[in-house]
């Protein structure tokens, strides 16, 4: 029983990223990234995640950098 804030501090930042208020993902679980409206991103995960795994416009650039993608 721990908060996402504490997990975010514990997990290695090279392997894990906090997508939003509800979800921290492992780099190896990312299957596909789809651009959405207004600069947001939708992340498809494996194994599949039932809800939307979205990245806000404000975190999208940081997320791309974390993945090593061109901006």
C-alpha positions as CSV (number, residue, x, y, z in Angstrom):
1,X,0.0,0.0,0.0
2,X,1.8,3.1,-1.3
3,X,0.9,6.2,-3.2
4,X,1.8,6.8,-6.8
5,X,3.9,9.7,-5.7
6,X,6.0,7.4,-3.5
7,X,6.3,4.8,-6.3
8,X,7.4,7.5,-8.7
9,X,10.3,8.3,-6.3
10,X,11.3,4.7,-5.9
11,X,11.1,3.4,-9.4
12,X,14.0,4.0,-11.8
13,X,13.2,7.0,-14.0
14,X,14.9,5.4,-17.0
15,X,12.4,2.6,-17.0
16,X,9.1,4.1,-15.6
17,X,7.1,7.2,-16.4
18,X,4.1,8.7,-14.8
19,X,1.6,9.3,-17.6
20,X,-1.1,10.9,-15.6
21,X,-2.7,11.0,-12.1
22,X,-3.6,7.4,-12.2
23,X,-0.9,5.6,-14.1
24,X,2.8,4.8,-14.1
25,X,4.0,2.8,-17.0
26,X,7.1,0.7,-17.8
27,X,8.9,1.6,-21.0
28,X,8.8,-2.0,-22.1
29,X,5.0,-2.1,-21.8
30,X,4.4,0.7,-24.4
31,X,3.1,-0.8,-27.6
32,X,2.1,2.2,-29.6
33,X,1.7,6.0,-29.2
34,X,-1.1,7.8,-31.0
35,X,-1.4,11.6,-31.2
36,X,-4.7,13.0,-30.1
37,X,-6.2,16.4,-30.4
38,X,-4.6,19.5,-28.8
39,X,-1.2,17.8,-28.5
40,X,-2.3,15.0,-26.2
41,X,-1.0,11.5,-26.6
42,X,-2.8,8.2,-26.2
43,X,-0.6,5.3,-25.2
44,X,-1.5,1.7,-26.1
45,X,0.0,-0.7,-23.6
46,X,0.7,-4.4,-23.5
47,X,-0.8,-6.1,-21.7
48,X,-3.8,-4.1,-22.6
49,X,-5.1,-1.4,-20.1
50,X,-8.9,-1.1,-20.0
51,X,-9.0,2.6,-19.5
52,X,-7.4,5.3,-21.7
53,X,-3.7,5.7,-21.0
54,X,-3.4,9.3,-21.9
55,X,-0.6,11.9,-21.7
56,X,-1.6,15.5,-21.3
57,X,-0.3,18.2,-23.7
58,X,1.9,19.6,-20.9
59,X,3.6,16.2,-20.3
60,X,3.7,15.1,-23.9
61,X,7.1,16.7,-24.7
62,X,8.7,15.2,-21.5
63,X,7.2,11.8,-22.4
64,X,8.7,11.9,-25.9
65,X,12.1,12.9,-24.5
66,X,11.9,10.1,-22.0
67,X,11.3,7.7,-24.9
68,X,14.1,9.3,-27.0
69,X,11.7,10.3,-29.7
70,X,12.2,13.3,-32.0
71,X,10.1,16.3,-31.0
